[in-house]
Amino acid sequence: MSAGELDLRVILTHNDLLWLKAANVFPESFLDYVRKEWYELYEAYADGIELLDFSLENHDRQACLEPGDKLPCDKNWPEFVERVQLGALELYRAYVLEAECCGIMYYSIVGTLEEESEQRLREYVEWNER
């Protein structure tokens, strides 16, 4: 896949979390953060559904952007973007509303996306901090 092409990893199920870890693309602290947020979404939406049967398909979803990817929200502006410090690692969380009730949370490691996306994310963070 060439630089800038979209190769995001969508996380809907617990198995997707295991697959993400096995792909060995992201550092452990990044994976821990995404996993923690997935479990929080599970607690909020599961309503008695067993962990292994639960999916975020009809809820707020998660997606991890790999190094070189482009931010995939050209039509929809993020509702918010923030930088999160995880020890020596810093990541972006960008939430994009896709329907009235749900959206997708994008995660990326700061400084790893293609330059235009990095610039847009920096600008969103600065705007949100005002």
Secondary structure, DSSP 8 states (H G I E B T S, - for coil): --TTS---EEE-BHHHHHHHHHHT-S-HHHHHHHHHHHHHHHHHH-TT--GGG-B-TTS-EEEE--TT---S-SSS--SEEEEEEETTEEEEEEEEE-SSS-EEEEEEETT-S-HHHHHHHHHHHHHHT-
